[in-house]
Amino acid sequence: MKRRAILTVLLLVTALALIPSSSAQCPWQRDVTELQSACLCSYSIGRELSVQCDIVQWSKLIFALQKYATDTILDLLYVNNSTIGVLRNSIFSKLKVHSVQLSGCRIRSVANDAFAGQEQYLRNLNLQDNDLTEVPVESLRRLENLQLLDLTHNRIRSIPDNAFSTLTKLTTLKLSDNNVTLYPGALNGLDGSLKNLNLRGTRQRDVPLAIRGLKTLAFLDLSQNSIKELPGVGGIKTFEDLDSLTALNLERNVIQKLEEDSFFRDQEYANVLEFDDEFNPGFPDESDANLKRITSPGYRV
């Protein structure tokens, strides 16, 4: 028994010794000492690499990836709380990346060809919590397989017509926490793909005309804005042709009035429509005729 116990312990110690540490799994191993404490790496069952770094030297990270990871699919490249400033042309050209998240990296601008070489690979792009003042329209145009774009909490002031017109596979667009104006044609080209649109805290005074015709849109977040009435200025039918709308969030607005044509009688819209506790203007009979359920913390019909 004692001999067997000793053998078991030896086997366990040997097995633990063979398990690589998080830093040892990175493709640069121990060759780039500056990255050892800043980055964690892991591999999926399919041997796709994930790299997650915090407070890292961007130039050294990119150099290491271009030297050691050109033959590996990067499932995720995540960098947080670092200083990048500018995403330069062809910065990812030698890599194959499915998801890029660069948050809190003080990114001011994105060069037109920053994502050159990623046309086939990049599916998710997250640039939240940066210093962008405009949507990097030109650099995005080539990303034909992009499915998620997150530009939350930047300094973007306006989104021009056709800003995303080539992103025909985009299903999720997050623009929250930008003081942004959407041009009427800002979402052109997304009518057959977009399912989730987040405009929370974007200082909208009316439901933007840009959402009209988004036939696949299921989730729309307009919370924390300054919308006062539906359907809005000039009696425009706010939710026209939103055939797939399932959930609409209007919490923390200043809505005081709902017109009869806020929601069409010949179409079924939101299963869930959220307002604030204190909001209870009384829905016109015509406006709620096709709402299956209207919920808020303190109001239900």
Protein Blocks (a to p, Z undefined) as FASTA:
>chain_A
ZZmmmmmmmmmmmmmmmpccfklmpmnlmmlmmlmmmpccdddfkopacdddehiafklm
mmmmmmmmmmbccfbacdehiaekpacehklmmpccfbdcdehklpabdcfklmgoilmm
mmbdcfehiabfbdcfklmmmmmmbfbdcfehiabfbdcehklmmmmmbfbdcfehiacd
ddfklmgoilmmpmbdcfehklpabdcfklgopakbmbdcfehiabfbdfbehhiafkgo
ilkbmbdcfehiabfbdcfklpcfkbccdfbdcddfklcgbpafklmmmgmbacdfkbcZ
Z
